[in-house]
Amino acid sequence: MMDFFNDYRKLYFTALGLFVVLTMLVAIMPAISNQNNNSPLPTEEALSEAALAGKALYVANGCVACHTQQVRNLDMDKVWGKRPSIAADYADERRTDLWRNTATLMGTERTGPDLTDVGNRQPSAEWNLLHLYQPRAVVAESIMPAYPWLFEEKAELVEGDVEVPVPDAFRKGVKGKIVATKDALNLVAYLQSLKQAELPGAMAAPEFLYKREVKAKAGASGGEDMGLDGAALYAANCQSCHQASGEGLKGAFPPLKGSSIVLDDNPEVLIDVVMNGYDARPEFASMPAIGTNMKLSAAEVTAIINHERTSWGNSARKVPVEEVQKIMDLLKQTAKK
Amino acid sequence: MCTLKPAAMPKQGSDKIPKERSKHFYVILLTTSILLPTATFAQSGSAGDSGLFSLPGILITITLLIIPVVAALFLLAVKANALFRNIQNKKDAEEATRFAAYLKTLNVEQLEALQNDRLHQDYHLNNKELSGPFSPEDSRGLLSSINERANIRFIEAKRKAIVRPGIDPALSKLILWFLGTATFWLVFGTSVGEYIGIKFVAPDVDQVSWLSFGRLRPVHTNAVFWGWSSLAMLGLGYYVVPRVSNIQIHSLNSGWWSLILINASVVLGTSALMAGINNGGGEYREYIWPIQLLFGIGLVITLVNYLRTVANRKTTEIYVSNWYIVAAVMFAIVISIVAYLPNFQNGLGETIIQGYYMHQGVGMWFMLFTLGLVYYYLPQQLNKPIYSYSLGILAFWSQIFFYTLIGTHHFVFSAIPWSLQTVAIVGSAGMIIPVVSGTTNFIMTFRGAWHKVAGSYTLPFFIVGIIFYFTGSLQGTAEAFRSTNLMWHFTDFTVAHSHLTMYGIIAFFLWGGIYAIVPRLTRQEPPQITVGIHFWMAFIGMMFYTIPLMWGGTMRGLMWMEGLPFIESVTMMAPYWLWRAIGGSLMWVSHLVFAYNMYQMINPRKTVNINEEAIKKLHANDYELVDILDK
């Protein structure tokens, strides 16, 4: 036996052979099979030219270092998408160009949030631009880098310019108007394009595993908030614009503190805004249809609006879940018509 | 215990944490109660919010700005001192020349007088003038065993490298260049790492595109992988491969070529990444192919060189070091080809190859090569043979068999096929075999030689390496299981793991090897005290770096499992990121000390002795031609 290993050719060829065979089995063959046997979902939209340019920027700036783009089939990943990611979601990813490899951008670190479905979760262009210029202007605790080099300073706006309403505290001596460059707009277009495609009718989504045990609800049906944490839901869905203080951001996102819509005894408009968005006031950014996008349930909407109605000095009555359900059904019917 | 709980919880909304989560806390508390000081300090670290100068980020930044300034001032003083000494030396040399010229003008009588003078000066009493030829009676050894050096030694003197037959100076030079450039990349790569670590606590420390986090992170990882670790490994390999083959290295020239190519690839890769040109975001293959190709060619050249050397060896057996080293170079080439061939990289193909590549790069290149080095340097430093040759061989084959399978465990629960994930998890469990057999082998080699540790400055590095080879590798196995993946995947726990392994194992083994051979190559020892500083700062720094990240990462995973808002998990991490920056700073400073030690070992030290120099000059002038003819 040792004679065999004393022949360097035999020794190294055996080792190399074993390694190459295993490589074929666990890497190359599965890769080829996955590449050939998956095709993109028919419901998936191709990236626009702007979004493609934005994706190149996303790659160039190494956003993948902190942001994943994969919803795992785990209950804890439910917050990042409607369903677990499947092979078909990535099937359309191809080699970028002669110099650069495919960028599936699945990532291995979640220092920041997953972005698989961020186009549904946070589609507001105004928010995204401000957030890119200075993340801490919208999320005080954020540790994301600021990208001011994607913006330029202008004395006067020209036709087609998109101005970013940066709060004074974050202007750092910039006197003129802060305008998004083409790059910034492209990057936002890419982020807006990140949406989980609907599965075609017959196809069942994989299950979310490792379900969190639902805590036994005390007095199950009676409580207005159904045992849901309104503050947490607010933080996850609303806070990045309207802020933890409920005061919004001047010139960008309206305050909920003292807002007549929030405090109105009849919650119909409030629920409509949450579910279907709002763009009636030109001095503020338009609000996306966050409730519909995120498929919020009546119980979740109840928890959110009751949190808004009773925090920061607001003191309106708590709305029972049945009433919210009724209004949501009504809104759905009118939307259909 | 009770004091720890609030400290470990996030600052905001700690009153809203459900009971179930605190149950988790207690489980972890019980298992890792060592963390008490860390976590208690962690709270005070996050508390400052009054005024700019109480912000931890600002304070760290200021401290870190002061460090290079102090270092620069220190360097200036050292340089000025060296300059002064140089001038003095020059003066002494001139004096010697004058003295030599004067000696030449002397006539025979004067020379005789001088000789006489010398005889007189050299005359000594023989101490037996009074006692006569008889030795005194000394039955109790009072006279014969006197300890003349009775001063207290505060630091035990470490053993110096044994003077060995000279090593071919040309090979020495090549190895020193490999190790020297590796040291440069260590300092560069970890400076970048230190800087991006600071960005976690002070995200607005700069807002320059070239220095933004996403661009610098791969600069850090690639520089320490391909620059520091790879170059240091190859340099140490150029010492081991010919030595255990008992023959000269096949070609020095090709050694120089791989040195140049690999350095060029890291220089170009670093610049490209900072300019925003990368391969698509897969970890450790961020360099675009034309740049990584240079590295690949460097490897191919090295492989041919090593293979030829082994082929022409003058020993019957191929020592196990050369199994590991040559195999590692072969595998690294295979891995690079697989990673960069475009044929099977669409869609999920890219992900599967990525998982394979990133882990084989670590396991089949860095780990395998370094193990080969340890099989040489450890027995050499202990001056005894490796405990078991067969265990080494078992570890070799089982490492190839299991390690190759485990790549996709980086993508557990992702869209890649469930069966492939299972194979990776099983392979990860199988890694227990090579790890346990390797560790046993190393530890048993120490058997009966533990006393040598105290007298050696290289062995502590090997011990730390062995400890983390065992714990770090098995931690990897533990992380691969589905249940732990739930909690740890995507968190900073994985960052801690990669530092425990790439730093705790690879870097420590490499340092051990470097301190073992560089003094042999240059005949110059590093200052013992600075080697100690390097060791302790690197070790303690790594602990401060990894333990808070593991702790915080676990908490973060649990928060995600509880479904708490993401941003809460960011604020919760703040103190742990601060600790990481502190630990990172210690590690970084230790690398500066290491660079200083390298300088001390490599830079020739010279002082002028007027008399000797004068004599030398006399001879040089008189016998120069004769010398050459003699040869």
Contacts between the chains, C-beta under 8 A, distances in Angstrom:
chain1	res1	chain2	res2	distance
A	2	B	317	7.1
A	5	B	317	7.8
A	5	B	318	6.8
A	5	B	323	7.9
A	5	B	393	7.9
A	6	B	316	5.8
A	6	B	317	5.6
A	6	B	318	6.3
A	8	B	307	7.2
A	8	B	310	5.1
A	8	B	311	5.7
A	8	B	318	5.9
A	8	B	326	8.0
A	11	B	318	6.3
A	11	B	323	6.7
A	12	B	307	7.4
A	12	B	326	6.0
A	12	B	327	6.8
A	12	B	330	6.6
A	15	B	323	7.5
A	15	B	327	4.7
A	15	B	330	7.2
A	15	B	396	7.8
A	15	B	400	6.3
A	16	B	327	7.5
A	16	B	330	5.2
A	16	B	331	7.7
A	16	B	334	7.4
A	18	B	397	7.7
A	18	B	400	5.5
A	18	B	401	7.0
A	19	B	327	7.8
A	19	B	330	7.7
A	19	B	331	5.5
A	19	B	334	6.4
A	19	B	364	7.2
A	19	B	400	5.6
A	19	B	404	6.1
A	20	B	334	6.3
A	22	B	400	7.5
A	22	B	401	7.2
A	22	B	404	4.0
A	22	B	405	6.7
A	23	B	334	6.5
A	23	B	338	6.2
A	23	B	356	7.2
A	23	B	360	7.9
A	23	B	404	6.4
A	26	B	356	6.7
A	26	B	404	6.5
A	26	B	405	5.4
A	26	B	407	6.8
A	26	B	408	7.4
A	26	B	420	7.1
A	26	B	423	6.3
A	26	B	424	7.8
A	27	B	338	6.3
A	27	B	352	6.1
A	27	B	353	5.9
A	27	B	356	3.8
A	27	B	407	6.7
A	28	B	338	6.6
A	28	B	344	6.0
A	28	B	353	7.9
A	30	B	352	5.2
A	30	B	416	7.7
A	30	B	417	6.7
A	30	B	420	5.4
A	31	B	344	4.1
A	31	B	345	7.1
A	31	B	348	7.6
A	31	B	349	3.8
A	31	B	350	7.9
A	31	B	352	4.4
A	31	B	353	5.2
A	32	B	343	7.9
A	32	B	344	4.7
A	32	B	349	6.8
A	34	B	347	6.4
A	34	B	348	4.1
A	34	B	349	5.4
A	34	B	352	6.2
A	34	B	416	7.1
A	34	B	417	7.2
A	35	B	344	5.6
A	35	B	345	7.5
A	35	B	346	4.6
A	35	B	347	5.5
A	35	B	348	7.1
A	35	B	349	3.8
A	38	B	347	5.7
A	38	B	348	6.5
A	59	B	278	6.6
A	59	B	280	6.0
A	59	B	281	5.6
A	60	B	215	7.9
A	60	B	276	3.6
A	60	B	277	7.1
A	60	B	278	6.8
A	61	B	209	7.6
A	61	B	212	6.3
A	61	B	214	4.7
A	61	B	215	6.3
A	61	B	276	6.4
A	62	B	212	7.7
A	62	B	213	7.3
A	62	B	214	2.7
A	62	B	215	5.2
A	62	B	217	6.0
A	62	B	218	6.2
A	62	B	273	7.9
A	62	B	278	7.0
A	62	B	281	7.0
A	62	B	286	8.0
A	63	B	214	5.5
A	64	B	214	7.6
A	64	B	281	3.9
A	65	B	213	6.7
A	65	B	214	4.9
A	65	B	217	4.5
A	65	B	218	7.4
A	66	B	213	7.4
A	66	B	214	7.2
A	68	B	490	6.3
A	70	B	411	8.0
A	70	B	414	5.1
A	70	B	415	6.8
A	72	B	413	3.7
A	72	B	414	6.1
A	73	B	413	5.7
A	74	B	413	5.6
A	74	B	486	6.5
A	76	B	486	7.1
A	76	B	560	5.1
A	76	B	561	4.8
A	76	B	563	6.8
A	77	B	413	7.9
A	78	B	563	8.0
A	79	B	563	6.9
A	79	B	566	7.5
A	84	B	415	7.5
A	85	B	414	7.0
A	85	B	415	4.8
A	86	B	415	5.3
A	87	B	347	6.9
A	87	B	348	5.1
A	87	B	415	4.9
A	87	B	416	7.5
A	89	B	415	6.6
A	90	B	347	4.7
A	90	B	348	5.3
A	90	B	350	7.9
A	90	B	351	7.1
A	90	B	415	6.6
A	91	B	346	7.7
A	91	B	347	4.4
A	91	B	348	7.5
A	92	B	347	7.2
A	93	B	346	6.5
A	93	B	347	5.4
A	93	B	350	6.7
A	94	B	346	5.2
A	94	B	347	7.9
A	95	B	342	5.4
A	95	B	345	6.6
A	95	B	346	7.1
A	96	B	280	6.0
A	99	B	277	7.7
A	99	B	279	7.9
A	99	B	288	5.0
A	99	B	289	7.1
A	99	B	290	7.3
A	100	B	278	7.4
A	100	B	279	5.5
A	100	B	280	5.3
A	100	B	288	6.2
A	101	B	279	4.9
A	101	B	280	4.2
A	101	B	282	6.8
A	101	B	285	7.4
A	101	B	340	7.6
A	101	B	342	7.0
A	101	B	345	5.9
A	101	B	350	6.8
A	102	B	280	6.0
A	102	B	345	4.9
A	102	B	346	5.9
A	102	B	347	7.6
A	102	B	349	7.7
A	102	B	350	4.2
A	103	B	280	3.8
A	103	B	281	5.4
A	103	B	350	7.9
A	104	B	347	7.1
A	104	B	348	7.3
A	104	B	350	4.9
A	104	B	351	5.5
A	104	B	354	8.0
A	105	B	280	8.0
A	105	B	281	5.6
A	106	B	351	5.6
A	106	B	411	7.0
A	106	B	414	6.3
A	107	B	281	7.6
A	108	B	283	6.3
A	108	B	410	5.8
A	108	B	490	7.1
A	108	B	494	7.0
A	109	B	490	6.0
A	109	B	494	7.2
A	109	B	495	7.5
A	110	B	490	3.6
A	110	B	491	7.1
A	111	B	492	7.7
A	113	B	566	5.2
A	135	B	203	7.7
A	136	B	203	7.5
A	136	B	204	7.4
A	139	B	567	6.4
A	141	B	567	5.5
A	141	B	570	5.6
A	141	B	571	4.8
A	142	B	203	7.5
A	142	B	567	7.4
A	142	B	570	7.1
A	143	B	199	7.6
A	143	B	200	5.9
A	143	B	201	7.9
A	143	B	203	4.6
A	143	B	570	6.4
A	143	B	577	7.9
A	144	B	203	6.7
A	145	B	199	7.0
A	145	B	203	6.0
A	145	B	207	7.5
A	145	B	212	4.8
A	145	B	213	4.8
A	145	B	214	7.1
A	146	B	203	7.3
A	146	B	204	6.2
A	146	B	207	5.2
A	147	B	207	7.8
A	147	B	209	7.8
A	147	B	212	7.3
A	148	B	207	5.1
A	149	B	207	7.3
A	149	B	208	7.6
A	149	B	209	4.7
A	209	B	413	7.7
A	210	B	486	6.0
A	212	B	561	6.9
A	212	B	562	7.5
A	212	B	563	6.5
A	215	B	18	7.3
A	215	B	20	7.4
A	229	B	16	7.0
A	231	B	13	7.5
A	231	B	16	6.9
A	232	B	16	7.6
A	232	B	563	7.6
A	232	B	564	6.3
A	232	B	565	5.3
A	235	B	565	3.8
A	235	B	567	6.5
A	235	B	568	7.3
A	236	B	565	4.9
A	236	B	566	7.2
A	239	B	565	7.7
A	239	B	567	7.6
